[in-house]
Amino acid sequence: MSEQRPVLYCRCAFAKVLPEDVKDGVLERLVASNIPFDSVPDLCEMSAKKDPTLKQLAELPNVRIVACYPRAVRWLFDAAGAPLDTNRAEILNMRTDSVENIWSQLTSTCSKSPPEESSNSSTEGESQSAPQQATASQQATASQQATASQPTSGGPTA
Amino acid sequence: MNAKLPQLPRVILYEGKDSQSIPQTLRLELLVKLLDKGFTVSRSTDQGRLENLGHNNVVVLGIFDLPTAQLGEQANNDELQIHDIRDKSAETILDSINASLNKSRVGSPADGQTAPSAEQTAAPKRWKPWFPVIDFDRCTNCMQCLSFCLFDVYGVTKEGKIQVQNQTNCKTDCPACSRVCPEVAILFPKYKAGPINGDEVNTDDVRREAMKVDISALLGGDIYSLLRDRSEKAKSRFSKERDDDRALKERQRCLNKLKSNFDGLEIPTEVLSSLPSMDQIQSKAQQAKQRAQQALADNAANSSANQSAQSPQSPQP
């Protein structure tokens, strides 16, 4: 079984503390890949607003957060009343790491399926046959109400 | 107060079943523009799953094989907006999202939430989120930050724990409270350097901060009086100048000098030059100090009460 870990990318929209080449480089690679991900404009802003989305993000199983210093990210979530499970969440630091490093960490753990299984293995919740695949509307509705499963095949890829 | 604003919808770039791939350049452009406008943006592919993020409104963008009306019927959800972006530019797509959000604003908001205004969706309010974040692994609840801050950024919970309660009161780019924290427990994630930016704290940092314990005492008991005095001198020089340009330059020089004298605290010139009057400073400093002392006294009393409750009762004489 592969393990598809949720990815959260922070754009750090309000300050120039992240190197632009790293911030843009990671996003470009995410966009060019076939990895599903969530992205937010600014985790600091969300923390200050106590945005309820943070709680949902904190509860994503084994979430990988591409943002800044782990200590800062951890306490930003905590300040919003959405503490991260630090044993399960991983934080990648765009302030200090290179695009290559971040990308290798993301791709090394985003899909942990062994090569022989990768062609037809899927994550829990994805293992649906074609007739059971979620449509766009089902996907979006489910994303509002409950966990939304994505189709494993049949949909066009990037 | 907290920066409470209505939550913008979540936008999903959908590339799953019944849809075609969004061209990569458009995908990137859309993502960047939507993020810049304050939207949470998710990309859905055939390789994984998206989770509920709790949004009341979701906008789905995709190049669909079915008419969006049919998809909407399948969804049977008024809070879901589906846009087919086939052959559309990023700007056109953003315009259509804004238009549909404005249209939905006409109805009454669900769950008591305020629907975003056109202004908010088109150009979210740009408050730079600059505020302290407390590392509670390091914080000892000494209340020095509460005592130091003149702008009521800090407060105390019912349980007597320090907290950041008025983030928007914080002065942008001013990390001074983190400089007076003896435990290096205050972060400003957007600060330029460690450990204030969240970088790991090393032993040198701790040693350096320990030397600054009770910085107000080190500076003669009233750091704000000192700051104010220096600022007044700078203003006085300014008032004696007749050449406005020269005066402005002089004032800037004085403020820079004043600022350099307090480099340890890194209080921005804007904050120094906007300090309130001496009376106001003294009053606020006194109030902050009283709040801190009260919080510490309450905590001490609670601690004693808990210890008494836990210890065995003394035998009766």
Interface residues (C-beta under 8 A of the other chain):
Chain A: Q4 P6 R11 C12 A13 F14 A15 V17 L27 E28 L30 V31 A32 N34 I35 P36 F37 D38 S39 V40 P41 D42 L43 C44 E45 S47 A48 K49 K50 D51 P52 T53 K55 Q56 L57 L60 C68 Y69 P70 R71 A72 V73 W75 L76 D78 A79 R95 S111 T123 G125 E126 Q133 A134 T135 A136 S137 Q138 Q139 A140 T141 A142 S143 Q144 Q145 A146 T147 A148 S149 Q150 P151 T152 S153 G154 G155 P156 T157 A158
Chain B: N2 A3 K4 L5 Q7 R10 I12 Y14 E15 G16 K17 D18 S19 Q20 S21 I22 Q24 R27 L28 L31 V32 L35 D36 K37 G38 F39 T40 V41 S42 R43 S44 T45 D46 Q47 G48 R49 L50 E51 N52 L53 G54 H55 N56 V58 V60 G62 F64 L66 L71 G72 Q74 A75 N76 N77 E79 L80 I82 P124 R126 W127 K128 P129 W130 F131 V133 I134 D135 F136 V164 Q167 T168 L187 P189 K190 Y191 K192 G194 N197 G198 D199 E200
